Amino acid sequence: MKRGDKHEQKYKPDIKRYNWLHSTMKIAYYMPFKPMGHQNPSGDLIIGTEIFEHLQDQGNAIELASKLRCRWIYYNPLNLVRLSIEGRKVVKNLQPTAPDIWLTYHSYYKAPDLLGPHCSSKLNIPYVIFQGIYSTKRRKKLTTLPGFLLNRDTLLKADHVFTNKRRDLKNLSRIIPTEKLTYIAPGIHPEDFTFSPAERKKIRQRWAVQDEIIIMTTAMMRRGVKTEGLAKVIQSCARLHGKGFRLKLIIAGDGECRKQLKKQADRLLPSQVIFLGKIPRKELYQYYSSADIFAFPGIQESLGMVYLEAQSCRLPTVALADWGAKEAIIQGQTGLLSSASEPDRFTENIKTLIEDQKLRLTLGKNGEKHIRTNHNLNTNYDMLLDKLKELCNEKRL
């Protein structure tokens, strides 16, 4: 059974009803952009799923309210009809055992939550968004203006909005009062991403590593910025290898652009690139442990969970500071960041870490501590849980 199929079975709302009576909270949960169990993995899907699982593990009765996808829904009149029908269906399904609160994960211009405000109002329960995004530049184009306006209306209807990005916190504060906003740092389960000396030794022996520096990168190889980022890492490593640096590049991930990237690697860095393919997330720690440096630009990345995972496994990181990487990496302490306006600096930062073993080890150890202190999912999502309880209690008064 595929992972996606597993989630379809586990979270399908019409085949499993939770026992509301003996739970801390009854939570209706919704993911309008990419429903739980979607076949295309991504950082957003991981975060949304982990929120669900954490709240459930803490004894709450959490139910996936709907699988309706709102991506570009406002451009298809038929989908708007489906939205109306789905809204009535969800309210009818939830009313007999009415939840205490509605929690939506991820609402933005491309997929505004058009279901949550309506259903929570009909059920007379608080409406909460985790990872609400407010981007004013989307109102400047006719193609994105409808989504911008719909999402703005959704955000204004929320009783509380959480965000895991400081840039979004600043943007949201333009329209939402401070008391209705909470920043929660992104997190992982650090115990799932722990440096393993045994795996490092075993894998490096398999690769016949001698004195080479192992550089690792990972991303889904789909068209656009993901593949562009992987290509940049290949180019940077090729430049350094051409200057005499002994290195190997390890790439985890798969997708439609794999052949394109493989062709580039064979041309620029022959025999020095290992394509691992798609690695199950629970096994990634083995490969992080085997590497010396993690490098991925993160072009237009909203966050980049890989930076958290790599640092947790004691890897110094190299990325661009213009986007989400700066949410996870501390410049000069856990990794090296540079601006996209200085494209050569990314390569130079990799070079710095290749040449300076002491710096590599220091940044790696700092990164491991940083993740456990500031990006521990268990601790951070307990903050979410406490706030949800507070909102429920306020509603009952």
N, C-alpha and C positions, 0 to 999 in steps of 0.2 A: 504494500500500500504506500502510495506517495505521501509525503509530508502534508501536502495540501489536502489530500483525501482524508487524512487522519483528522485534520482540523475540521473539515466539513462534518465528520461524524461526531466529533467531540463537542462542537459548539452549535450544531444545528438546532435552532430554537424550537422547532415544532416536534422534535422527537425526544427532547429532554427538558423537563420542568424541574426547577430547583425547589427545595423545601425552604420557603421563605421564613417560616415561623421560628426556626432555631438559628438564624443567621444574624450577624452583627448589623448588616445593611442589605437591603434589596436594591440592586443596581441594574438598571437597563443600560446596556452598552451598545454603542453604534460606531462603525467606521465607514464614513461616507465615501472616502477616496478609494480605498482598497480593502474590501471585506476580509474578515478573518478567514484564513485558509486559501487566500488567492494564490494562483499557481506561479506568479512572478515574484520571487523574493526581493526584498529591499529593506533598507534600514527602517523606513516608516512601518513596514509590516511587522518587523521584529519588535519595535517599540510598542506598537499597539497590542500585539499579542502578549508581550511581557507584562504590560499594565493589567490586562485581563487576568492573567495567571497569578500575578501577585495579589490582586484584590481577592481572587477566589481562594488562594492559599491562606489568606488571613481570616478565613471563615465567613466571608460575605457571599450572599447568594447573588451572583452576577449572571445575567442572561443576555445573550446576543439578541438585540431587539429586532434587527432586520439585516438583510444582506443586500439591500438596494444600493447600487452604486450611483453616486451623484456626479461622477466625472463628466463635465460638459453637458450636464443634463438639461440645462436651459436652452440648448440649441436644437433640441428634438422635442416637438410638441407631444409626440406619443409617450416619451419618457415622463413628461409632466403629468399626463393622465395616469401613468403608472404610479407616480409619486402620490397623487391624491388617493388612489385605491390602496396603496401600501400604508399610508397614514391611518386610514380608517381601520385597516386590518390590524396594525400594530396596537392601536388603542384598544380595540376589541379584545385582542389576545392578552393584553397586560392588565386590563381593568379588574378581572376577578381576583388577582393576587397583586394588587397595585404596588409597584416599586416605590422605594423611598426617594430615589434620585435618578436622573438621566445623565449619563456621562458619554459624551461624544469625543472620539479621538480624531483630531486633524480636520480642521475646516479652513479652507482658503479659497481664493478666487476660482480656481480650476474645479474644485469640488466642494462648494459651500454646503453646509449641513442644512438641508431644507426640510428634513424630517423631524429632527430633535425639538426645535422650538414649538412646532405644532403639537406633537405628541405629549411633551412635558406640560404644556398649557392645559390640554384636555384632561390629563391625569392629575393636574394640580400638584406637581412636584418640582423641585429645583432643577434647573437646566445648567449643566456644566460642560465646558469644553477643555480638553487637554490638547495643547498645541494649536491654539488659534493663531492665525497669521493675518496681519493687516499690512498690505503692500500698496501704498498710494500710487505708485507708478503704473499700476494696472488700470487706473481710471483714465489714463491718457490715450488708450487705444480702444477703438470701437469693438474689437474682437474680445477684449477682456473686461470692458466696462460692465456688462451685465453681471458677470461673476463677481466683480469687485463690489457692486452695489448690493447684491444678494448676500454676499459674505459679510459685508459691513452690517447689514440688518441683523444677520444671525448673531454676530458678536455682541451687538448692543442688547440683544434679548437674553444673553447669558447671565445667570446669577453669579458666575465666577468663571474666570479664564486662567488656565495654567499654560505656561510656556517653558520649553527647555532650551531656549536660545535668548541670550541677552539682547541681541539686535531686535528680535521680535518683541521683547518686553518693552523696549523703548518705543517702537512703532505703535504697539497696542495702547500705550499710555496716552496717546493722542486722543483717543475716543473713549477709553474705559477708565473709571476712577481707580486710584491706587488700591483701595481696599477690596476691589474685585479682581485684582491681578496677583498671581503668585508665580515666581520663578522657581523651577525645580531642575537642578542640573541633570543632564542625561546620565544614565547609568547602565552598568552591566552587572552580572553575577561574577565578581572577581574570582571566586573559587572555580569557575569554568574556564578561566583564562590565567593559568598559573604557569610560570616558567618551570620546565621539566628538563633537568640535566640528562636524564636517561634518554628521553626522546631526541634531544639535541645530538647526543652521541650516535644514536642509532641511525638517524636520518642523514646526518653528515657523512657517516660511513657508507651509507647506501649511495650517496651522491659522489663519493670519492673525493670529498673536500680535503684539501691539504692546507695551504696557507691563504686560500681565497677568502675574501669577505663576501658573505652571503647577504644580498639585498632582497627583501621581500616586498611585494606589492599585491594587492587583491582588489578586484571589482568585477561586477557583472559586465561581460563584454558586449553590451548593447550599443547601438549607434548613438553618437552624441558625446557628451562630456566624459562619460565613463571610459570609452575607448580612447578619447583624446588624452585623458590623463594617463592611461596605461602606455600609450604611444610616447608620451613625454618621458616617462620613466625609462623606457627602452632607449630612447635617444640620449638621455643623460648618461646612462650606464655605458652606452657605446662610445660616447666621447671620452669618458674616464678610462675605459678599457684601451682605447686608442692611445692614451697618454701613458700607458704602461701599468695601470692599476690592475691587480689580479682580483677579479670578482666574478661572481655568478649571480644571475637574476632569477628569482623564483616568483612565478606569477600564479596565484590561485584565482579561479573563476572560469566561467564559460559563457558562451553566448554566440550570437550570429556573427560577431566580428572576430572570432578567434582565428580564422584562417588568415584574415587581413593582418592581424597582429603577429601571427606566426611567420608570415612572409616577411614582414618588416624586421622581426628579430633575426631571422636567418640571414638577411642581407646585412644588417648593421652589427649584429653581435653573434656571429655563427658559433654554435656549440657551447654558448655560455648562458643560454636561457632555458629554464625548465618550466614547461606549462603543466601545472598540476591538475587542471580541470576543476570541476566544482567539488569543493571539499565540504562535507557536513560541518555545520558550525561547531558541534561538540568536539570535532577533531582538529579544529584550526590551531588550538594551542600548541600542538605538536610541531607545526610548521613555523609558527611565531618563535617558538623556543629554539628552532634550528638556525634561525637567521641572526644577523648582526645589526641590521638597520632595516627599518620600515620606511618606505618612501611612496607617497601617492599625493599628487598635487591637490586633489579635492576641488576641481573646478566646478563652481556653482553648487557644491555640496551644501545642503542645509545643515548637516551635522557631520556625518561620517562615523558610524559606529566602529569602523576598523581601527580608528585612532585609539579608542578606548581599549579595544581588545589587544592591540599590539603593545601599548604601554603597560597594560596589566601583566603581560608576559615578559616584561623587562626589556622591551625594545625601544631604543631611541628613535624618534620619528622625524621625518622631513616632509613638509607640506607647504601650501600657500596660505597666507594669512588673510586673504581677501574674503573668504567664505567661512564655512562651518568648522574648519579644523581648529581655529583659534578658540572655539568653545571647549576643546578637549586638551589642547597642547599648551603648555606654558613655555613661551619663548625663552631659550637659553637655559631652561631648567629641566624640561622633560623632552625637548626636541628643538629643532631649528625651523623657523618660519621665515618666509620671504614673500615679497609682493609679486603679483602677476605682472606688474609693470617692469620688473627686472627678471626676465626669463632665465638668464644665465645664473642667477643667484641660487635657484633650486639645485642645479647641478653642483655648484660650488659648496653648498651645504652638505650634499652627499659626500663630496670629496673631503670636506673637513672631518666628517665622522669616520671615513675610511682611514685617514691619516692619524687620527688621534684616538687611540684605544682607551685611554683614561677617560676622555670625554664621553665616549660611547658608553662605557660602564657606568659612569656617574649619572648621565641622563637616563639610562635604562633603570637604574635603581630608584632614582627620583620619580620616574614615571610610574613604576609599580606602586610606590607609596601614595602618589597623587591619586591614582584610580581608587585605591582602597579607602582613602580618606574622603575624597570629594565626589566620586562617581560610583559609589556602591548602590546598586539598584535597590537592595533591600532597605537601606536607610532612607534613601531619597523618596521612594514611593510610599514609605510610612508617613511622610509629610503630606502626600496626596490623600492618603487614607484619613488622616486626622482632620484635614480640611473638609472632606466630604461628610464626615460625621458631624462636624460643626454646622455645616449647611443644613443637614437633615434635622438636627436639633433645633435650629432657628426656625425651620418651617413648622415644627410641631408646636412651638410656643404660641 
